Amino acid sequence: MSRTGHLPGSARVSQPTHLPPPLLDVYGWQDLAACAHLDVNVFFEFDGVRGRRLAMREERAKRVCRSCPVVEKCLAHALVSEPYGVWGGLTARERVGLRARRDAVAS
């Protein structure tokens, strides 16, 4: 390899000008979450769970979220990346509604 970083006889490769942030910077907040060491089943629905039983499960998950120091970061992440479960104190249905209201205000 030459001092310019190219192999002799190889095509020139451009160097990236912008790298993505380290994953720890992007997702490190998850280590601080109140749910970090809880069973994930608390936060996700299962087929066949409906009505009062589903509402009770969702409320249990939301109780955890209410005490979470990173709930805002969690919700921001969930609004763009998570289609299932309770994230940021909202269910998937509630997040769909929030996105729709947000989009309606933006247009």
N, C-alpha and C positions, 0 to 999 in steps of 0.2 A: 504494500500500500504506500502511496506517495504521501508527502507531507500535507497535501491538500485533502487527504481523506478519500482519494479515489484509487481504485484498483487499476493497474496498468491495462489499457485496452478495454476498459469498461465504460459504459455510458455514465454520464455525469448525473448524479442524484442530488436534487435540491434538498437543502436542510430545512426542517420545519421552522417556521417563525413563531408558532404558538402551540404549546402543548396543553392538553387538558390538565386541570388541577389534579393533584394526587387524590385517590379515592378517600383517604382518611379525611381530607379537607371537605369533601362532598358529603360523605356519609358518617363522619365521626360523631355527629350529634346522636346517632342511634345508640351509641354506648351510654349516653346520658339519659336515655328515655326510661320512664317509669316501668315500661313493659319489657325492658331489655332481657330480663332473666325469667320472664313468665312464659308459660305454655302458650304457643301461638294459637292454639285452638280457642282461646278466650276471645280472640279478635276476628275470627273468620266463621262465616255461616256454613252450615252443612245442609245438604239436600234433605228435605223432609222436616226441617225445623221451621215452624211457622207460628204466626199468632203470638199469643202471650209468651210462649217459651222463647221465641226469637227475640221479642222485646226485652225479656229479662236478660238474655245473653248479651244483647247490645248494650243495655244499661250497665251491666257489669264491666264491660270493656270501657265504656265511656267514663265510668268512675275512676278507672286507672288513668285515663287521659286527663281528667280534671286536675289530678295531682302532679302532672308531668311538667318538668321544667323546659322541655323542648317541644311542647305541643304545637306551637306556631310553625316551627321548621317541619315537623311531621306532616301537618296539614298542607303546607306549601308543596312538599314532596308528593303527597298523595294526590293532590289535584292534577298533577301532570303524569304520575307514574303508577298509581295503584287503583285498579278497577274493582278490587274485592276487599271485603273486611272493613273493620273499624280502624281508621287512621286519623290522627289529629282530632279525635273526639267526634268524628262524623262517620256515619255508615256510608257504604257505597252509594246508596240511593240519595242520601243527603248531599254527598259530594256532587253527584250529577245535577241535582237541583241548584246547588251553589254555583257551579260552572255555568249553568243555563242563565241564572239571574245575572251573573257577572258579564256574560256575553251580551245579554240584552241591554245592559247599561252601557257597555262599550260601543254598541252599534247605534 
